[in-house]
Amino acid sequence: MTDSTHLTAYAQELKSHFKNTFGQDPLLVRSPGRVNLIGEHTDYNMGFVLPAAINKSIYLAIQKRDDNQIHFSSYDYKDTYNTTLDNIVPSGKLWPDYILGVIEQFQKKGLTLSGFNLAFGGDIPEGAGLSSSAALECASGFALNELFGLGLQRIDIVKSAQAAENQFVGVKCGIMDQFASVFGKQQHLVRLDCESLEYTYIPFRAPDVKIVLFDTRVKHSLASSAYNERREQCEKGVALIAAHHPEVTSLRYASEEMLLKYVKPVEEIVYQRCTFIVAEIKRLLDGCIDLENNDLTAFGSKMFETHNGLQNLYEVSCPELDHLVDLVRGNDAVYGARMMGGGFGGCTINLVKTEAVETLVVEVTEGYKKLTGRDVMVYIAQIDEGTSVIE
């Protein structure tokens, strides 16, 4: 259910819930989840990423109160949380913290807020790696900016949302998810330079291709510790090179020759991690040229290369993700496939010829069940606009 009538119906449902709960007509905001076609783990290495906003979103309804209280209602969780603007502390139940963290960032900027009522819900599947938390942060920041006329630019909302997740929620994410959610554009990918935050829209006009996501329905416990470990390994590689080349401040500026000379002799595992990142940054830039030439075959082959690197060099895949990629390898209807996100679970992203989607879904569903005993979830993602007011 990804068509616009479903989205309109959901927004209307949330609006009715808000009116029934708070007795007010709300301002309504939509903030999308995201996919990332190529460029994995490159964001915290100051490289490039290539995400797009999708037609699965968080919807947020908001209106002012005449006191200092803030009242939240989660429509999907059937849960509430209340506090005051002078008591912004972790809630003890996570979901309010994504909103509270944004409020804290705005307060740190000296922005003036008064009390408000807020309700939210959405159709971004949780745990699938489509960034529902970033969408909630961005929806909150965007809605508060609109409601109180704060005069913030989109980039200010992105940075506040990322800082909320880093500092208040305690997840050391890069900036890609929030950036894609706010800056997304229909029929375009966003090539984002994670160092300078300069961005370029890359056309993705492929009417005969669908973005199909196969969700493993697993999240292995290694995920967060391994993520932090990979960051440390990349930093170690940079330090080994920087001892000889001080200008190399991140893997963005490292070459394969430098890795061979300064990292490989010291620590093989760090060399492998860094080799993947250096290759992935180049792959992304070359892949953008493929897309500008409308060469999906060349681009898709790079997606498979990325998965191989994530599986064998960066070692953040898992058997379930590998099975899903192997099940579509060699299929003429699939241009490319890879695991997407931090790793150890979540989704694979697949570029599939439209006429073959139904058949492929049946084949992959049956094959995955046979290999793992699990059911796979399937989502068809369309590239959509970034965060906006919808009413």
C-alpha positions in Angstrom: 0.0 0.0 0.0 2.2 2.8 -1.2 -0.1 4.9 -3.4 -1.1 8.5 -2.6 -4.6 7.6 -1.6 -3.2 5.5 1.3 -1.0 8.3 2.4 -3.8 10.8 2.3 -6.0 8.4 4.2 -3.3 8.0 6.9 -2.8 11.7 7.2 -6.6 12.2 7.6 -6.7 9.4 10.2 -3.9 11.1 12.2 -5.7 14.5 11.9 -8.9 12.9 13.3 -6.9 11.3 16.1 -5.3 14.7 16.9 -8.7 16.5 17.0 -10.2 13.7 19.2 -7.2 13.8 21.6 -6.5 17.5 21.8 -9.7 19.2 20.5 -7.7 21.3 17.9 -7.1 21.5 14.2 -3.4 20.7 13.6 -0.7 21.7 11.3 0.3 18.5 9.4 3.8 17.6 8.2 5.2 14.6 6.3 8.8 13.5 6.5 10.0 10.5 4.5 12.2 7.5 5.1 15.1 6.9 2.8 17.0 4.4 0.7 20.7 4.6 -0.2 21.5 3.2 -3.6 25.3 3.0 -3.1 27.9 4.4 -0.7 27.7 2.4 2.5 29.7 3.4 5.7 31.2 6.2 3.6 29.4 9.0 5.6 31.5 8.9 8.7 34.6 8.6 6.6 33.8 12.0 5.0 33.0 10.4 1.6 29.9 10.6 -0.5 26.5 8.9 -0.2 23.7 8.5 -2.7 20.3 8.4 -0.9 16.8 9.2 -2.0 13.6 10.0 0.0 10.9 7.4 -0.5 7.1 7.2 -0.3 7.0 5.8 3.2 6.8 8.5 5.8 6.3 9.8 9.3 3.2 12.0 9.6 3.1 14.6 12.4 0.3 16.8 13.6 1.0 19.7 15.9 -0.6 22.8 17.5 0.2 25.4 20.1 -1.0 25.2 23.7 -1.5 28.3 26.0 0.9 27.0 28.7 4.4 25.5 29.0 3.4 21.9 28.7 4.2 19.5 25.8 1.9 16.5 25.2 2.9 13.8 22.8 0.7 11.0 21.4 2.1 8.1 19.3 -0.8 6.9 17.2 0.8 3.6 16.2 2.1 2.7 19.7 -1.1 3.9 21.4 1.1 5.6 23.9 1.5 9.1 25.3 4.2 11.2 27.0 3.8 14.6 28.7 6.4 17.0 30.2 7.2 20.7 30.2 9.6 22.8 28.2 11.8 23.3 31.2 12.1 19.6 31.9 13.6 18.2 28.7 15.2 14.9 29.9 15.3 11.4 28.5 11.8 9.8 28.7 12.8 6.2 29.6 10.9 4.9 26.6 12.9 5.9 23.6 10.2 7.1 21.1 9.7 10.5 22.8 13.4 11.0 22.9 13.7 11.6 19.1 11.3 14.6 19.6 12.7 15.8 22.9 16.3 15.8 21.4 15.2 18.2 18.7 13.5 20.5 21.3 16.7 20.5 23.3 18.7 21.4 20.2 16.4 24.3 19.5 16.6 25.5 23.1 20.4 25.4 22.9 20.1 27.8 19.9 18.1 30.2 22.0 15.0 29.7 20.0 11.7 30.6 21.7 9.1 27.8 22.0 5.8 27.7 23.9 3.8 24.6 24.9 2.3 22.4 22.2 0.4 19.2 21.5 1.9 16.7 19.0 0.8 13.4 17.5 2.6 11.2 15.0 2.5 7.9 13.2 3.6 6.5 9.9 4.1 3.7 7.4 7.9 3.4 7.5 8.6 -0.2 8.6 10.6 -0.3 11.8 13.9 -2.2 11.9 14.2 -2.3 8.1 16.9 0.3 7.9 14.7 2.9 6.2 15.4 5.6 8.9 12.1 6.0 10.7 13.9 7.7 13.6 15.5 10.3 11.3 12.1 11.0 9.7 10.5 11.6 13.1 13.4 14.0 14.1 13.1 15.9 10.8 9.3 16.0 11.0 9.5 17.4 14.6 12.1 20.1 13.6 10.2 21.1 10.5 6.9 21.3 12.3 8.3 23.4 15.2 10.0 25.7 12.7 6.7 26.2 10.9 4.5 26.5 14.0 6.6 29.0 15.8 8.0 30.9 12.8 11.6 30.2 13.8 13.1 31.1 10.5 15.4 28.1 10.2 16.8 26.9 6.9 16.4 23.2 5.9 20.1 22.6 6.6 19.6 23.9 10.2 16.8 21.4 10.7 19.0 18.5 9.3 21.9 19.4 11.6 19.6 19.8 14.7 18.0 16.4 13.9 21.4 14.7 13.6 22.6 16.3 16.8 19.5 15.2 18.6 20.2 11.6 17.7 23.9 11.9 18.5 23.6 13.7 21.8 20.2 13.0 23.3 19.4 9.6 21.9 23.0 8.5 22.0 23.4 7.0 18.5 26.5 8.3 16.6 24.9 8.3 13.2 26.2 10.3 10.2 24.1 13.0 8.6 22.9 11.1 5.5 19.5 9.9 6.9 18.3 13.3 8.1 19.7 15.0 4.9 17.9 12.7 2.6 14.6 13.0 4.5 14.6 16.8 4.3 16.3 17.4 0.9 14.7 14.5 -1.1 13.4 15.3 -4.6 11.0 13.2 -6.8 12.8 11.2 -9.5 16.2 12.2 -8.1 18.9 10.8 -5.9 21.0 13.1 -3.7 24.7 12.9 -4.1 25.9 14.3 -0.8 29.4 15.2 0.1 29.5 14.3 3.8 32.5 16.6 4.5 31.3 19.8 2.9 27.6 19.0 2.9 27.5 20.2 -0.8 24.9 18.2 -2.7 23.9 17.5 -6.3 20.6 16.0 -7.5 21.3 13.0 -9.8 18.3 12.1 -12.1 16.8 8.7 -11.6 14.2 8.6 -14.3 13.7 4.9 -14.9 10.0 4.3 -15.4 10.6 0.6 -16.3 12.5 -0.1 -13.0 11.3 -0.6 -9.5 13.2 -0.2 -6.3 12.4 -3.5 -4.4 13.4 -3.9 -0.8 13.6 -7.4 0.7 13.5 -7.3 4.5 15.4 -10.1 6.2 13.3 -9.6 9.4 16.4 -10.0 11.5 18.6 -7.7 13.5 21.7 -9.4 14.9 23.0 -8.2 18.3 26.4 -7.5 16.8 25.1 -4.5 14.9 25.9 -1.6 17.3 29.2 -2.9 18.7 30.5 -3.8 15.2 29.5 -0.4 13.8 31.6 1.4 16.5 34.5 -1.1 15.9 34.4 -0.4 12.1 34.6 3.4 12.8 37.6 2.8 15.1 39.3 0.6 12.5 38.9 3.3 9.8 40.3 5.9 12.2 43.3 3.7 12.9 43.9 3.4 9.1 43.8 7.1 8.7 46.2 7.6 11.7 48.7 5.1 10.1 48.7 7.1 6.8 48.6 10.5 8.5 51.9 9.8 10.2 53.5 10.0 6.8 50.9 12.2 5.0 49.4 14.7 7.5 47.1 16.0 4.8 45.1 12.7 4.9 42.5 13.6 7.5 40.0 10.9 6.5 39.7 7.9 4.1 38.2 10.4 1.6 41.8 11.4 0.9 43.5 8.0 1.1 44.6 6.0 -1.9 45.0 2.3 -2.4 48.8 2.8 -2.7 48.9 4.5 0.7 46.9 1.6 2.3 49.3 -0.9 0.8 52.3 0.9 2.0 51.3 2.1 5.5 48.4 0.0 6.7 48.7 -3.5 5.3 52.1 -4.2 6.9 50.8 -3.2 10.3 47.3 -4.7 10.5 45.6 -6.8 7.8 42.1 -6.4 9.1 42.3 -2.6 9.3 43.7 -2.7 5.7 40.6 -4.7 4.5 38.2 -2.3 6.2 39.9 0.8 4.7 40.3 -0.8 1.3 36.5 -1.3 1.1 35.8 2.4 2.0 38.4 3.8 -0.5 36.9 1.6 -3.3 33.3 2.4 -2.3 33.9 6.2 -2.5 35.3 5.7 -6.1 32.4 3.3 -6.9 29.8 5.9 -6.0 31.4 8.7 -8.0 31.7 6.3 -11.0 28.1 5.1 -10.4 26.8 8.7 -10.7 28.3 8.9 -14.1 26.6 5.6 -15.1 23.3 7.1 -13.9 23.8 10.3 -15.9 24.5 8.1 -18.9 21.3 6.1 -18.1 23.5 2.9 -17.9 21.7 0.9 -15.2 23.6 -2.3 -16.2 26.9 -0.7 -15.2 25.4 0.9 -12.1 23.8 -2.3 -11.0 27.1 -4.2 -11.3 28.6 -1.7 -8.8 25.8 -2.5 -6.4 26.8 -6.2 -6.5 30.5 -5.2 -6.0 29.4 -3.1 -2.9 27.7 -6.1 -1.4 30.7 -8.3 -2.0 32.9 -5.7 -0.2 30.5 -5.4 2.7 30.4 -9.2 3.0 34.0 -10.0 2.6 36.1 -6.9 3.5 34.0 -4.8 5.8 32.3 -7.9 7.2 29.0 -6.3 8.2 26.7 -8.6 6.3 25.0 -11.8 7.6 23.8 -15.1 6.1 20.2 -13.8 5.6 21.4 -10.7 3.7 23.8 -12.8 1.6 21.0 -15.3 0.8 18.8 -12.5 -0.5 21.5 -11.2 -2.8 22.5 -14.6 -4.0 18.9 -15.4 -4.8 18.8 -12.6 -7.4 22.4 -12.9 -8.8 22.4 -13.8 -12.5 18.8 -12.9 -12.9 18.5 -10.8 -16.1 15.6 -8.8 -14.6 17.7 -7.5 -11.7 20.2 -4.8 -12.5 21.8 -4.7 -9.1 21.3 -5.8 -5.5 23.1 -5.3 -2.2 22.6 -5.1 1.6 21.6 -1.6 2.7 22.4 0.1 6.0 24.7 -0.5 8.9 24.5 -4.3 8.5 23.7 -7.6 10.4 20.1 -7.4 9.3 17.6 -5.1 7.7 17.0 -5.0 3.9 18.6 -5.6 0.6 17.9 -3.0 -2.1 17.3 -4.3 -5.6 16.8 -2.5 -9.0 14.3 -4.7 -10.9 12.6 -4.5 -14.3 9.0 -3.6 -13.6 7.5 -6.4 -15.6 9.5 -9.0 -13.6 8.8 -7.8 -10.1 5.8 -10.1 -9.3 7.7 -13.2 -10.5 10.9 -12.2 -8.6 9.0 -11.6 -5.4 7.5 -15.1 -5.5 10.9 -16.7 -6.3 12.8 -14.8 -3.6 10.0 -15.4 -1.0 10.1 -19.1 -1.6 13.9 -19.3 -1.8 14.4 -17.3 1.4 11.9 -19.4 3.3 13.6 -22.6 2.2 17.1 -21.4 3.2 16.2 -19.7 6.5 12.8 -20.9 7.6 11.8 -17.2 7.7 9.3 -15.1 5.8 10.7 -12.1 3.9 8.9 -8.8 3.9 8.7 -7.0 0.6 8.4 -3.2 0.0 8.3 -1.4 -3.3 9.8 2.1 -2.8 9.2 5.1 -5.0 11.5 8.1 -4.9 9.6 11.0 -3.4 9.8 14.6 -2.1 11.5 15.5 1.1 9.9 16.9 4.3 7.0 19.2 3.7 3.8 20.7 5.2 0.8 18.8 3.8 -2.0 20.9 5.4 
